[in-house]
Amino acid sequence: PSSHYFEGSLLAYYGFDYGTVSDSFGEHAGTAYSNGNETTLDTTEGRNGDDALLFDADAGDYVSLPSDLTDKITGNEERTVCMWARIDDWEYSTLFQYGDDFDLELFGLQALGEGNMTITLGDDSNIVVKIRGYGETDGDGSYGGSYGGGSYGGGSYGGGNASDYGGGGNASDYDDTIRRQRHRRASHVEEIDWDDWHHYCLTYDGDNLVFYFDGSVETRSSVSLETSADYAAVLGMSTYSGSYLSGALDEVYFYASALDSNDVYVLYSSVTTAPTVTPAPSSHYFEGSLLAYYGFDYGTVSDSFGEHAGTAYSNGNET
């Protein structure tokens, strides 16, 4: 009955078919720009072979989304933003942002060197994540530091001043968590093609901020956000312009709730851009073990997956 995942709190979905930036769920159509002019951006092949939106950083390509999209996901409200992205240049390529560039008033994701992703929260509150431990550089964070002068305190995940979102204390509260993250990542031997499509998701439940990469939790932070409503959401650019994305985006979801890890994994592992009535390349969920599916369209009891058609009866008669 549903054409999109988790519609209960879904605000908008952008599939970018034919290069359009329409919201196929609601009424939050975006506007694409290139070289300062409103336009239709080029498309490229998405992770499923469908259309994805191509962003040329040199031309200043970006998509502006309407301000009412983020009305319900500012301040300390729950939220989730997920998307597929192909990042061709990892130096300050912004996936999305909205809010204002003051402490805890910004919300977004921006690449910071191959394998490094900055959770942009504004001013000195940014968090730099070395994805799967493979980050190219420690960095000092986008917009001037993150949790105390770098990635969790000097780029060492717990070796610098990290309290009060930008210095003035020690990071002992983080030590146990960070040791576990280091151990997990050190034992991870997967080779990652950073130029390929990957799934990025940022959730916030009012207390905890969680960043997911390819369906798995990369980092979790306790924080109280105060995201500003001053600047509407943009894709492929920072809110103050600049830091343009060189790459492509596809399947962008905005939610007014914090999806949990199972929900995020569904978005990551789905085989379609959205579970429509006739999606491609697969028309049913979990086909590997599926025996039959009955959708009862037009009152039929046919099996739209296999050959197990049913027969309906009423008052003892086939009907």
Secondary structure, DSSP 8 states (H G I E B T S, - for coil): --SSTTTTSEEEEE--GGG----SSSS---EEEETTEEE---EEE-TTSSEEEEE-GGGT-EEE--GGGGGGGSBT--EEEEEEEEES--EEEEEEEEE-SSTT-EEEEEEESTTEEEEE-STTB-EEEEGGG--S----TTTT-BSSSSTTSTTSSSSS--GGGTSSS--HHHHHHHHHHHHHHHT------TTSEEEEEEEE-SSEEEEEETTEEEEEEE----B-SSS--EESS-TTS-S---EEEEEEEEESS---HHHHHHHHH-SSSS--SS-SS-SSTTTTT-------GGG----SSSS-----EETTEE-
